Amino acid sequence: MNRSARHAIAVPIAFAAAGLLGVNAVGASETLSAEEIAQAVSDHSYQGSMLEPNSGFNEYYAPDGTIHGVDYKGEWTTREGEMCFAYGQEPTCYAVSIDGPSMVLRQDGAIKGNGMLIQGNTVK
């Protein structure tokens, strides 16, 4: 299957998944409110990676603002256009864009991490 055929199949699947997940599709150029980000991530797991090699992770964002990873915990908060993560130290904040189930984290305009939002706790 050529690349354009795979893309033609993948795009509708991503939008269908977004509808099933209840995640609003928002383009990367739109700034999300703190409430929109919280609504999209609360009670969702985020499976993704950061730019560093072997940085894959799966963490659950509980509605109470806690993060649950395989062997760690933390806290998450949101503010206009950003999501902040604290793992026992000062929070690190990233600009967030959400497109269907895909969430991208940026700092100073550069992509630092990306992954997929999945309804519920897949970490367990």
All heavy atoms as an XYZ file, in Angstrom:
917
protein
N       0.861     -1.176      0.000
C       0.000      0.000      0.000
C       0.899      1.227      0.000
O       1.829      1.323      0.787
C      -0.882     -0.031      1.246
C      -1.862      1.099      1.312
S      -2.924      1.098      2.796
C      -3.782     -0.435      2.636
N       0.639      2.167     -0.894
C       1.481      3.357     -0.944
C       1.138      4.318      0.193
O       0.131      4.188      0.868
C       1.399      4.040     -2.318
C       0.043      4.645     -2.603
O      -0.625      5.135     -1.699
N      -0.356      4.624     -3.859
N       2.013      5.289      0.376
C       1.886      6.227      1.508
C       0.575      7.001      1.484
O      -0.081      7.168      2.501
C       3.078      7.176      1.499
C       3.089      8.084      2.665
C       4.327      8.916      2.667
N       4.315      9.737      3.864
C       5.180     10.679      4.094
N       6.133     10.917      3.244
N       5.118     11.382      5.178
N       0.170      7.505      0.316
C      -1.061      8.304      0.261
C      -2.285      7.446      0.552
O      -3.243      7.919      1.163
C      -1.192      9.019     -1.075
O      -1.265      8.080     -2.130
N      -2.273      6.188      0.157
C      -3.398      5.299      0.471
C      -3.461      5.037      1.969
O      -4.531      5.014      2.562
C      -3.262      3.983     -0.304
N      -2.298      4.835      2.616
C      -2.278      4.635      4.071
C      -2.798      5.871      4.775
O      -3.561      5.791      5.725
C      -0.860      4.322      4.547
C      -0.448      2.904      4.305
C       0.811      2.562      5.090
N       1.903      3.473      4.837
C       2.854      3.303      3.936
N       2.862      2.243      3.166
N       3.815      4.181      3.787
N      -2.403      7.064      4.306
C      -2.855      8.317      4.907
C      -4.366      8.476      4.736
O      -5.061      8.894      5.652
C      -2.114      9.502      4.288
C      -2.520     10.819      4.857
N      -2.169     11.195      6.127
C      -3.267     11.821      4.343
C      -2.677     12.386      6.376
N      -3.348     12.793      5.302
N      -4.876      8.109      3.568
C      -6.309      8.229      3.308
C      -7.116      7.343      4.246
O      -8.229      7.665      4.613
C      -6.615      7.874      1.856
N      -6.541      6.215      4.651
C      -7.206      5.315      5.591
C      -7.020      5.802      7.022
O      -7.942      5.798      7.821
C      -6.665      3.886      5.438
C      -7.080      3.328      4.077
C      -7.166      2.989      6.565
C      -6.401      2.040      3.705
N      -5.828      6.256      7.355
C      -5.508      6.635      8.732
C      -6.287      7.859      9.202
O      -6.718      7.908     10.347
C      -4.010      6.899      8.873
N      -6.469      8.839      8.357
C      -7.144     10.071      8.776
C      -8.573      9.817      9.225
O      -8.953     10.210     10.321
C      -7.055     11.155      7.670
C      -7.946     12.331      7.990
C      -5.613     11.599      7.506
N      -9.410      9.098      8.435
C     -10.768      8.845      8.931
C     -10.784      8.009     10.209
O     -11.631      8.203     11.072
C     -11.438      8.092      7.766
C     -10.632      8.417      6.563
C      -9.240      8.676      7.066
N      -9.841      7.078     10.327
C      -9.771      6.265     11.542
C      -9.462      7.152     12.739
O     -10.056      7.000     13.801
C      -8.738      5.135     11.382
C      -9.261      4.112     10.376
C      -8.431      4.478     12.718
C      -8.268      3.064      9.978
N      -8.542      8.096     12.595
C      -8.205      8.996     13.702
C      -9.415      9.820     14.117
O      -9.683      9.992     15.303
C      -7.048      9.917     13.307
N     -10.174     10.331     13.154
C     -11.349     11.122     13.503
C     -12.429     10.256     14.134
O     -13.108     10.673     15.060
C     -11.897     11.870     12.281
C     -11.074     13.066     11.921
C     -10.292     13.079     10.789
C     -11.062     14.189     12.739
C      -9.517     14.176     10.479
C     -10.288     15.297     12.433
C      -9.518     15.284     11.294
N     -12.584      9.021     13.661
C     -13.554      8.106     14.278
C     -13.140      7.797     15.706
O     -13.968      7.789     16.619
C     -13.656      6.822     13.458
N     -11.858      7.571     15.932
C     -11.375      7.299     17.286
C     -11.619      8.503     18.181
O     -12.006      8.359     19.341
C      -9.887      6.956     17.254
N     -11.411      9.698     17.664
C     -11.649     10.902     18.469
C     -13.101     10.967     18.905
O     -13.398     11.307     20.051
C     -11.279     12.156     17.674
N     -14.021     10.646     18.012
C     -15.430     10.655     18.368
C     -15.743      9.633     19.440
O     -16.497      9.892     20.370
N     -15.137      8.452     19.336
C     -15.363      7.411     20.339
C     -14.780      7.795     21.684
O     -15.312      7.448     22.733
C     -14.746      6.087     19.871
C     -15.432      5.425     18.683
C     -14.619      4.226     18.218
C     -16.850      5.005     19.037
N     -13.644      8.492     21.659
C     -12.979      8.869     22.898
C     -13.611     10.092     23.538
O     -13.356     10.386     24.694
C     -11.497      9.176     22.636
C     -10.647      7.979     22.224
C      -9.274      8.467     21.793
C     -10.537      6.984     23.349
N     -14.373     10.838     22.784
C     -14.956     12.060     23.326
C     -13.947     13.187     23.402
O     -14.088     14.127     24.154
N     -12.873     13.102     22.612
C     -11.841     14.131     22.601
C     -12.134     15.073     21.448
O     -12.350     14.638     20.322
C     -10.438     13.499     22.419
C      -9.377     14.564     22.347
C     -10.148     12.528     23.554
N     -12.152     16.357     21.726
C     -12.413     17.343     20.684
C     -11.199     17.493     19.791
O     -10.074     17.541     20.267
C     -12.745     18.706     21.303
C     -14.023     18.663     22.086
O     -14.946     17.942     21.738
N     -14.082     19.423     23.161
N     -11.415     17.562     18.509
C     -10.319     17.791     17.574
C     -10.070     19.290     17.502
O     -10.944     20.058     17.174
C     -10.677     17.256     16.193
N      -8.858     19.688     17.844
C      -8.477     21.095     17.803
C      -7.150     21.167     17.079
O      -6.208     20.469     17.425
C      -8.353     21.681     19.228
C      -7.872     23.112     19.160
C      -9.673     21.592     19.961
N      -7.066     21.980     16.067
C      -5.847     22.100     15.291
C      -4.699     22.656     16.101
O      -4.890     23.328     17.113
N      -3.483     22.352     15.643
C      -2.284     22.759     16.362
C      -2.164     24.267     16.502
O      -1.530     24.760     17.423
C      -1.051     22.200     15.656
N      -2.780     25.033     15.599
C      -2.642     26.485     15.658
C      -3.623     27.137     16.629
O      -3.506     28.312     16.920
C      -2.824     27.080     14.262
O      -4.132     26.822     13.812
N      -4.603     26.408     17.123
C      -5.585     26.968     18.047
C      -5.106     26.800     19.483
O      -4.603     25.765     19.864
C      -6.932     26.263     17.878
C      -7.541     26.483     16.504
C      -8.873     25.779     16.370
O      -9.674     25.842     17.319
O      -9.097     25.168     15.326
N      -5.285     27.851     20.278
C      -4.922     27.783     21.690
C      -6.114     27.268     22.474
O      -7.211     27.809     22.392
C      -4.510     29.170     22.215
O      -3.376     29.615     21.463
C      -4.145     29.099     23.687
N      -5.881     26.227     23.236
C      -6.919     25.633     24.062
C      -6.986     26.338     25.402
O      -5.963     26.732     25.951
C      -6.620     24.152     24.296
C      -6.572     23.257     23.071
C      -5.985     21.903     23.424
C      -7.968     23.099     22.512
N      -8.188     26.442     25.942
C      -8.320     26.986     27.293
C      -7.881     25.925     28.295
O      -7.783     24.737     27.960
C      -9.778     27.385     27.563
O     -10.584     26.217     27.684
N      -7.630     26.353     29.520
C      -7.275     25.414     30.583
C      -8.367     24.367     30.749
O      -8.085     23.173     30.932
C      -7.036     26.164     31.891
N      -9.623     24.789     30.658
C     -10.754     23.874     30.820
C     -10.823     22.855     29.687
O     -11.119     21.684     29.916
C     -12.069     24.657     30.906
C     -12.196     25.521     32.146
C     -11.415     26.853     32.034
O     -11.121     27.321     30.907
O     -11.076     27.409     33.090
N     -10.555     23.295     28.457
C     -10.582     22.373     27.315
C      -9.493     21.309     27.447
O      -9.725     20.129     27.159
C     -10.403     23.134     26.005
C     -11.615     23.951     25.614
C     -11.348     24.864     24.434
O     -10.260     25.482     24.349
O     -12.256     24.959     23.589
N      -8.312     21.716     27.878
C      -7.226     20.748     28.062
C      -7.593     19.770     29.170
O      -7.457     18.549     29.009
C      -5.895     21.460     28.378
C      -5.467     22.332     27.197
C      -4.806     20.431     28.715
C      -4.341     23.291     27.510
N      -8.077     20.292     30.298
C      -8.452     19.420     31.421
C      -9.534     18.428     30.999
O      -9.465     17.241     31.342
C      -8.918     20.253     32.612
N     -10.507     18.883     30.258
C     -11.583     18.000     29.801
C     -11.037     16.902     28.890
O     -11.460     15.755     28.965
C     -12.660     18.806     29.075
C     -13.813     17.959     28.590
C     -14.873     18.779     27.864
O     -14.721     19.969     27.631
N     -15.952     18.132     27.504
N     -10.088     17.247     28.038
C      -9.531     16.277     27.092
C      -8.658     15.229     27.778
O      -8.635     14.079     27.347
C      -8.725     17.005     26.013
N      -7.925     15.607     28.830
C      -6.973     14.670     29.432
C      -7.493     13.971     30.685
O      -7.036     12.878     31.017
C      -5.612     15.333     29.752
C      -5.005     15.943     28.498
C      -5.714     16.342     30.868
N      -8.441     14.574     31.390
C      -8.940     13.995     32.636
C      -9.566     12.629     32.371
O     -10.356     12.462     31.440
C      -9.971     14.928     33.273
O     -10.422     14.384     34.495
N      -9.191     11.646     33.185
C      -9.642     10.252     33.061
C      -9.190      9.639     31.738
O      -9.863      8.808     31.150
C     -11.157     10.132     33.239
C     -11.586      8.670     33.419
O     -10.803      7.871     33.964
O     -12.709      8.328     32.995
N      -8.012     10.055     31.273
C      -7.403      9.492     30.072
C      -5.969      9.063     30.388
O      -5.301      9.662     31.226
C      -7.355     10.513     28.933
C      -8.655     10.696     28.241
N      -9.695     11.394     28.805
C      -9.096     10.274     27.038
C     -10.722     11.402     27.962
N     -10.378     10.727     26.880
N      -5.519      8.055     29.676
C      -4.113      7.669     29.700
C      -3.448      8.303     28.490
O      -4.084      8.513     27.454
C      -3.971      6.145     29.636
O      -4.521      5.564     30.792
N      -2.181      8.605     28.646
C      -1.399      9.207     27.564
C      -0.251      8.269     27.278
O       0.614      8.048     28.127
C      -0.901     10.583     28.009
C      -0.180     11.387     26.957
C      -0.708     11.583     25.685
C       1.030     11.997     27.248
C      -0.057     12.363     24.744
C       1.685     12.787     26.311
C       1.141     12.960     25.052
O       1.787     13.736     24.125
N      -0.252      7.669     26.117
C       0.820      6.774     25.696
C       1.634      7.498     24.650
O       1.099      7.873     23.607
C       0.252      5.471     25.147
C      -0.494      4.673     26.187
C      -1.110      3.404     25.638
O      -1.126      3.156     24.445
N      -1.641      2.588     26.533
N       2.909      7.733     24.951
C       3.721      8.490     24.020
C       5.185      8.416     24.365
O       5.641      7.499     25.047
N       5.914      9.414     23.896
C       7.347      9.505     24.172
C       7.789     10.954     24.067
O       7.128     11.774     23.443
C       8.149      8.632     23.206
O       8.015      9.116     21.889
N       8.908     11.219     24.686
C       9.547     12.516     24.566
C      10.622     12.377     23.487
O      10.767     11.302     22.899
C      10.125     12.952     25.914
C       9.075     13.045     27.025
S       7.630     14.045     26.642
C       8.249     15.677     27.018
N      11.380     13.414     23.219
C      12.367     13.370     22.145
C      13.553     12.456     22.450
O      14.166     11.920     21.544
C      12.892     14.773     21.849
C      11.921     15.686     21.112
C      12.575     17.024     20.823
C      11.424     15.059     19.831
N      13.868     12.276     23.722
C      15.016     11.466     24.080
C      14.784     10.004     23.688
O      13.665      9.507     23.771
C      15.290     11.529     25.595
C      15.636     12.908     26.104
C      14.392     13.791     26.305
O      13.291     13.250     26.511
O      14.546     15.015     26.238
N      15.843      9.293     23.274
C      15.698      7.869     22.950
C      15.193      7.085     24.164
O      15.513      7.409     25.312
C      17.119      7.430     22.586
C      17.832      8.691     22.232
C      17.191      9.778     23.054
N      14.420      6.060     23.912
C      13.875      5.179     24.961
C      13.087      5.937     26.017
O      13.166      5.616     27.199
C      14.997      4.365     25.620
C      15.753      3.533     24.612
O      15.152      2.860     23.782
N      17.069      3.604     24.663
N      12.333      6.949     25.600
C      11.583      7.763     26.554
C      10.084      7.460     26.522
O       9.286      8.261     26.984
C      11.823      9.246     26.282
O      11.300      9.598     25.011
N       9.717      6.303     25.995
C       8.305      5.952     25.919
C       7.684      5.860     27.306
O       8.344      5.466     28.273
N       6.419      6.233     27.412
C       5.737      6.180     28.699
C       4.251      5.948     28.498
O       3.709      6.128     27.412
C       5.964      7.456     29.506
C       5.442      8.700     28.832
C       4.144      9.119     29.029
C       6.252      9.436     27.983
C       3.653     10.255     28.399
C       5.780     10.571     27.342
C       4.471     10.982     27.553
N       3.602      5.545     29.565
C       2.157      5.399     29.627
C       1.768      5.904     30.999
O       2.183      5.338     32.008
C       1.762      3.929     29.457
C       0.267      3.702     29.549
O      -0.530      4.616     29.343
N      -0.115      2.487     29.863
N       1.016      6.998     31.052
C       0.591      7.521     32.347
C      -0.873      7.921     32.293
O      -1.391      8.298     31.254
C       1.476      8.660     32.835
C       1.722      9.778     31.887
C       2.787     10.750     32.382
O       3.706     10.370     33.129
O       2.686     11.920     31.995
N      -1.509      7.807     33.457
C      -2.940      8.079     33.583
C      -3.129      9.398     34.307
O      -2.522      9.636     35.354
C      -3.611      6.949     34.373
C      -5.044      7.220     34.732
C      -6.026      7.317     33.746
C      -5.433      7.367     36.056
C      -7.351      7.564     34.084
C      -6.758      7.607     36.396
C      -7.713      7.710     35.401
O      -9.020      7.954     35.736
N      -3.998     10.270     33.750
C      -4.309     11.565     34.337
C      -5.667     11.476     35.030
O      -6.715     11.575     34.395
C      -4.301     12.667     33.279
C      -2.988     12.726     32.522
C      -2.950     12.761     31.141
C      -1.783     12.719     33.211
C      -1.743     12.807     30.461
C      -0.574     12.753     32.536
C      -0.554     12.799     31.169
O       0.637     12.836     30.501
N      -5.629     11.250     36.334
C      -6.847     11.095     37.121
C      -7.579     12.425     37.236
O      -6.957     13.504     37.214
C      -6.509     10.555     38.513
N      -8.907     12.368     37.384
C      -9.694     13.606     37.510
C      -9.285     14.476     38.704
O      -9.520     15.680     38.692
C     -11.136     13.098     37.665
C     -11.138     11.772     36.994
C      -9.772     11.188     37.272
N      -8.654     13.878     39.725
C      -8.244     14.654     40.904
C      -6.905     15.377     40.710
O      -6.394     15.994     41.633
C      -8.201     13.770     42.148
C      -7.108     12.707     42.103
O      -6.358     12.616     41.103
O      -7.007     11.954     43.091
N      -6.327     15.307     39.497
C      -5.074     16.008     39.219
C      -3.822     15.199     39.493
O      -2.718     15.729     39.417
N      -3.969     13.908     39.784
C      -2.781     13.075     39.993
C      -2.426     12.338     38.708
O      -3.278     12.054     37.867
C      -2.981     12.048     41.137
O      -4.115     11.234     40.844
C      -3.160     12.744     42.471
N      -1.140     12.059     38.580
C      -0.605     11.276     37.472
C      -0.195      9.928     38.048
O       0.475      9.867     39.085
C       0.631     11.952     36.845
C       0.276     13.317     36.268
C       1.265     11.050     35.790
C       1.486     14.144     35.845
N      -0.576      8.867     37.364
C      -0.197      7.523     37.784
C       0.570      6.864     36.649
O       0.016      6.622     35.573
C      -1.438      6.692     38.127
C      -2.256      7.296     39.217
N      -2.040      7.033     40.544
C      -3.272      8.195     39.166
C      -2.898      7.722     41.271
N      -3.650      8.457     40.458
N       1.872      6.592     36.895
C       2.702      5.872     35.945
C       2.942      4.467     36.468
O       2.428      4.082     37.521
N       3.728      3.686     35.759
C       3.992      2.307     36.170
C       4.628      2.252     37.549
O       4.175      1.528     38.412
C       4.861      1.587     35.119
C       5.277      0.211     35.604
C       4.118      1.477     33.801
N       5.677      3.022     37.791
C       6.367      3.014     39.088
C       6.538      4.413     39.666
O       7.501      4.672     40.385
C       7.749      2.366     38.949
C       7.661      0.889     38.626
O       6.783      0.217     39.190
O       8.464      0.414     37.794
N       5.646      5.321     39.335
C       5.781      6.700     39.805
C       4.425      7.377     39.860
O       3.454      6.891     39.296
C       6.731      7.491     38.898
C       6.250      7.627     37.475
C       5.477      8.714     37.088
C       6.570      6.675     36.514
C       5.028      8.849     35.781
C       6.125      6.797     35.202
C       5.356      7.879     34.847
O       4.916      8.007     33.554
N       4.399      8.501     40.560
C       3.206      9.346     40.628
C       3.634     10.794     40.459
O       4.789     11.133     40.653
C       2.477      9.169     41.964
C       1.795      7.835     42.075
C       0.874      7.794     43.250
C       0.184      6.437     43.251
N      -0.943      6.381     44.113
N       2.685     11.618     40.128
C       2.933     13.039     39.976
C       1.620     13.797     40.031
O       0.601     13.249     40.453
N       1.677     15.042     39.594
C       0.487     15.884     39.554
C       0.443     16.618     38.219
O       1.482     17.001     37.679
C       0.511     16.907     40.688
C       0.464     16.271     42.065
C       0.540     17.300     43.182
O       0.757     18.496     42.889
O       0.389     16.898     44.335
N      -0.784     16.814     37.715
C      -0.964     17.581     36.492
C      -1.908     18.750     36.757
O      -2.791     18.657     37.590
C      -1.476     16.714     35.335
C      -2.860     16.141     35.495
C      -3.192     14.946     36.069
C      -4.090     16.717     35.056
N      -4.548     14.744     36.016
C      -5.130     15.820     35.398
C      -4.429     17.911     34.418
C      -6.472     16.075     35.120
C      -5.763     18.159     34.135
C      -6.771     17.256     34.476
N      -1.638     19.846     36.055
C      -2.502     21.024     36.087
C      -2.553     21.595     34.671
O      -1.720     21.261     33.825
C      -1.983     22.110     37.051
O      -0.654     22.475     36.665
C      -1.988     21.633     38.495
N      -3.528     22.448     34.450
C      -3.624     23.104     33.144
C      -3.750     24.606     33.349
O      -4.165     25.079     34.410
C      -4.846     22.600     32.337
O      -6.037     22.885     33.062
C      -4.753     21.116     32.058
N      -3.360     25.322     32.337
C      -3.581     26.759     32.270
C      -3.749     27.091     30.792
O      -3.594     26.216     29.937
C      -2.458     27.535     32.944
C      -1.077     27.250     32.424
C      -0.045     27.902     33.313
N       1.278     27.790     32.729
C       2.377     28.046     33.373
N       2.329     28.437     34.635
N       3.528     27.941     32.784
N      -4.097     28.289     30.476
C      -4.384     28.688     29.095
C      -3.302     28.173     28.139
O      -2.148     28.584     28.226
C      -4.470     30.213     29.000
C      -4.921     30.730     27.670
C      -6.410     30.509     27.411
O      -7.181     30.309     28.372
O      -6.792     30.535     26.233
N      -3.683     27.233     27.261
C      -2.782     26.721     26.232
C      -1.727     25.742     26.703
O      -0.945     25.261     25.883
N      -1.681     25.429     28.005
C      -0.585     24.604     28.530
C      -1.066     23.533     29.507
O      -2.080     23.692     30.180
C       0.432     25.467     29.265
C       1.152     26.448     28.399
C       2.226     27.209     29.160
O       2.079     27.452     30.367
O       3.232     27.530     28.517
N      -0.252     22.481     29.580
C      -0.418     21.456     30.599
C       0.908     21.372     31.342
O       1.980     21.394     30.734
C      -0.777     20.116     29.974
C      -1.054     19.036     30.987
S      -1.803     17.608     30.174
C      -1.981     16.534     31.591
N       0.815     21.296     32.680
C       2.004     21.266     33.524
C       2.069     19.934     34.263
O       1.045     19.400     34.700
C       1.972     22.418     34.514
S       1.837     24.039     33.713
N       3.294     19.429     34.413
C       3.553     18.141     35.025
C       4.556     18.315     36.155
O       5.598     18.942     35.962
C       4.151     17.172     33.996
C       3.327     17.039     32.750
C       3.445     17.943     31.702
C       2.419     16.000     32.616
C       2.692     17.818     30.555
C       1.659     15.862     31.467
C       1.785     16.776     30.432
N       4.249     17.751     37.324
C       5.174     17.806     38.470
C       5.386     16.391     38.982
O       4.426     15.688     39.301
C       4.614     18.696     39.573
N       6.633     15.981     39.042
C       7.008     14.650     39.527
C       7.956     14.811     40.709
O       9.109     14.402     40.656
C       7.674     13.844     38.413
C       6.826     13.701     37.177
C       6.978     14.569     36.093
C       5.858     12.715     37.095
C       6.202     14.436     34.957
C       5.068     12.574     35.955
C       5.254     13.439     34.899
O       4.479     13.305     33.769
N       7.459     15.448     41.763
C       8.275     15.643     42.949
C       9.153     16.879     42.928
O       9.910     17.115     43.850
N       9.080     17.666     41.885
C       9.829     18.918     41.812
C       8.924     19.978     41.203
O       7.743     19.756     41.034
C      11.131     18.752     41.008
C      10.956     18.609     39.519
C      10.712     17.171     39.050
O      10.738     16.252     39.851
N      10.472     16.999     37.780
N       9.483     21.122     40.882
C       8.704     22.202     40.269
C       8.064     21.705     38.973
O       8.660     20.914     38.243
C       9.617     23.393     39.962
C      10.095     24.136     41.194
C       8.949     24.774     41.962
O       8.095     25.439     41.342
O       8.910     24.586     43.186
N       6.857     22.174     38.671
C       6.190     21.726     37.444
C       6.927     22.181     36.183
O       7.546     23.241     36.158
C       4.823     22.403     37.506
C       4.695     23.016     38.841
C       6.038     23.091     39.457
N       6.850     21.341     35.171
C       7.330     21.674     33.835
C       6.093     21.807     32.961
O       5.246     20.914     32.944
C       8.246     20.561     33.284
O       9.360     20.399     34.159
C       8.739     20.907     31.888
N       5.991     22.930     32.247
C       4.797     23.201     31.445
C       5.119     23.130     29.959
O       6.227     23.488     29.539
C       4.223     24.565     31.793
S       3.702     24.686     33.525
N       4.148     22.664     29.201
C       4.272     22.529     27.757
C       3.040     23.131     27.092
O       1.922     22.966     27.594
C       4.344     21.050     27.352
C       5.529     20.310     27.886
C       5.466     19.674     29.113
C       6.716     20.247     27.166
C       6.556     18.981     29.619
C       7.818     19.550     27.658
C       7.722     18.928     28.881
O       8.809     18.244     29.381
N       3.240     23.757     25.954
C       2.116     24.152     25.112
C       1.511     22.866     24.571
O       2.230     21.933     24.216
C       2.585     25.045     23.972
N       0.181     22.811     24.550
C      -0.513     21.585     24.172
C      -1.333     21.823     22.910
O      -2.023     22.839     22.792
C      -1.463     21.142     25.314
C      -2.354     19.991     24.874
C      -0.682     20.756     26.545
N      -1.255     20.869     21.988
C      -2.202     20.839     20.872
C      -2.811     19.443     20.835
O      -2.128     18.450     21.098
C      -1.535     21.200     19.542
O      -0.487     20.321     19.240
N      -4.100     19.408     20.587
C      -4.831     18.146     20.556
C      -5.580     18.081     19.237
O      -6.279     19.021     18.863
C      -5.805     18.045     21.746
C      -5.021     18.071     23.055
C      -6.665     16.789     21.635
C      -5.885     18.141     24.299
N      -5.395     16.977     18.545
C      -6.078     16.744     17.276
C      -6.611     15.314     17.328
O      -5.855     14.363     17.146
C      -5.119     16.936     16.111
C      -5.823     16.884     14.756
O      -7.059     16.738     14.732
O      -5.131     16.974     13.737
N      -7.892     15.189     17.633
C      -8.461     13.851     17.848
C      -7.803     13.254     19.074
O      -7.657     13.930     20.089
N      -7.353     12.013     18.995
C      -6.710     11.400     20.154
C      -5.227     11.770     20.291
O      -4.590     11.412     21.270
C      -6.880      9.905     19.893
C      -6.918      9.796     18.408
C      -7.621     11.053     17.931
N      -4.682     12.502     19.328
C      -3.265     12.859     19.345
C      -3.028     14.116     20.177
O      -3.721     15.116     20.017
C      -2.781     13.104     17.915
O      -1.455     13.589     17.915
N      -2.031     14.064     21.070
C      -1.650     15.242     21.846
C      -0.157     15.474     21.664
O       0.641     14.547     21.790
C      -1.971     15.063     23.334
C      -1.655     16.319     24.161
S      -2.395     16.334     25.823
C      -1.280     15.252     26.707
N       0.207     16.720     21.353
C       1.590     17.114     21.132
C       1.971     18.134     22.198
O       1.204     19.042     22.508
C       1.785     17.704     19.714
C       3.215     18.187     19.514
C       1.407     16.684     18.652
N       3.179     17.967     22.758
C       3.716     18.870     23.776
C       4.863     19.661     23.157
O       5.761     19.086     22.541
C       4.227     18.066     24.975
C       3.232     17.090     25.604
C       3.918     16.252     26.683
C       2.045     17.832     26.166
N       4.832     20.995     23.342
C       5.869     21.865     22.766
C       6.428     22.806     23.827
O       5.705     23.216     24.734
C       5.282     22.719     21.641
C       4.905     21.971     20.397
C       4.343     22.946     19.332
N       4.102     22.296     18.076
C       3.033     21.556     17.799
N       2.102     21.380     18.698
N       2.897     20.985     16.610
N       7.682     23.172     23.647
C       8.309     24.248     24.422
C       9.045     25.123     23.432
O       9.762     24.614     22.560
C       9.285     23.698     25.466
C       8.597     23.108     26.665
C       9.585     22.610     27.707
O      10.671     22.153     27.394
N       9.184     22.697     28.956
N       8.861     26.421     23.547
C       9.475     27.393     22.640
C       9.215     27.037     21.179
O      10.079     27.191     20.328
C      10.975     27.507     22.910
C      11.270     27.965     24.325
O      10.528     28.841     24.821
O      12.218     27.439     24.951
N       8.030     26.510     20.894
C       7.631     26.181     19.534
C       8.127     24.846     19.016
O       7.697     24.392     17.968
N       9.051     24.209     19.729
C       9.614     22.936     19.279
C       8.876     21.766     19.925
O       8.580     21.792     21.121
C      11.096     22.856     19.626
N       8.590     20.749     19.130
C       7.943     19.552     19.667
C       8.900     18.852     20.625
O      10.050     18.582     20.294
C       7.517     18.602     18.538
C       6.418     19.255     17.703
C       7.045     17.261     19.104
C       5.983     18.452     16.497
N       8.409     18.585     21.834
C       9.197     17.890     22.856
C       8.671     16.488     23.123
O       9.380     15.632     23.616
C       9.200     18.682     24.169
C       9.852     20.034     24.060
C      11.315     19.894     23.755
C      11.992     21.249     23.717
N      13.421     21.145     23.515
N       7.390     16.262     22.824
C       6.801     14.948     23.033
C       5.476     14.837     22.317
O       4.862     15.837     21.980
N       5.060     13.592     22.066
C       3.757     13.374     21.454
C       3.259     11.980     21.790
O       4.025     11.115     22.191
C       3.787     13.610     19.948
C       4.732     12.683     19.229
O       4.905     11.535     19.595
N       5.354     13.184     18.184
N       1.955     11.806     21.664
C       1.359     10.515     21.953
C      -0.130     10.530     21.730
O      -0.676     11.464     21.141
N      -0.771      9.494     22.233
C      -2.199      9.296     22.046
C      -2.919      9.289     23.387
O      -2.457      8.672     24.351
C      -2.455      7.960     21.352
C      -1.770      7.824     20.005
S      -2.310      9.022     18.800
C      -3.855      8.315     18.333
N      -4.065      9.959     23.441
C      -4.939      9.942     24.611
C      -5.923      8.783     24.463
O      -6.548      8.630     23.417
C      -5.704     11.249     24.729
C      -4.864     12.476     25.078
C      -5.662     13.752     24.832
C      -4.391     12.400     26.524
N      -6.037      7.979     25.524
C      -6.925      6.827     25.513
C      -7.824      6.934     26.737
O      -7.335      7.096     27.856
C      -6.114      5.519     25.545
C      -5.207      5.460     24.315
C      -7.039      4.310     25.623
C      -4.141      4.404     24.397
N      -9.138      6.822     26.537
C     -10.090      6.916     27.645
C      -9.789      5.866     28.708
O      -9.528      4.718     28.386
C     -11.516      6.711     27.110
C     -12.587      6.726     28.178
C     -12.805      8.092     28.782
O     -12.939      9.061     28.078
N     -12.841      8.160     30.092
N      -9.788      6.302     29.972
C      -9.613      5.392     31.102
C      -8.155      5.176     31.476
O      -7.247      5.782     30.927
N      -7.963      4.286     32.450
C      -6.638      4.004     32.992
C      -6.068      2.749     32.365
O      -6.509      1.644     32.659
C      -6.735      3.845     34.507
C      -5.386      3.662     35.170
O      -4.366      3.493     34.502
N      -5.370      3.699     36.481
N      -5.074      2.911     31.478
C      -4.420      1.768     30.860
C      -3.137      1.390     31.586
O      -2.456      0.444     31.190
C      -4.091      2.034     29.369
O      -3.169      3.113     29.271
C      -5.343      2.346     28.581
N      -2.803      2.129     32.653
C      -1.555      1.884     33.391
C      -1.717      0.708     34.344
O      -0.871     -0.164     34.425
C      -1.099      3.152     34.149
C       0.127      2.862     35.006
C      -0.831      4.271     33.192
N      -2.775      0.714     35.093
C      -3.098     -0.269     36.120
C      -1.986     -1.190     36.375
O      -1.542     -2.079     36.564
C      -4.371     -1.009     35.791
C      -5.534     -0.046     35.702
C      -6.791     -0.750     35.311
C      -7.911      0.231     35.115
N      -9.145     -0.335     34.744
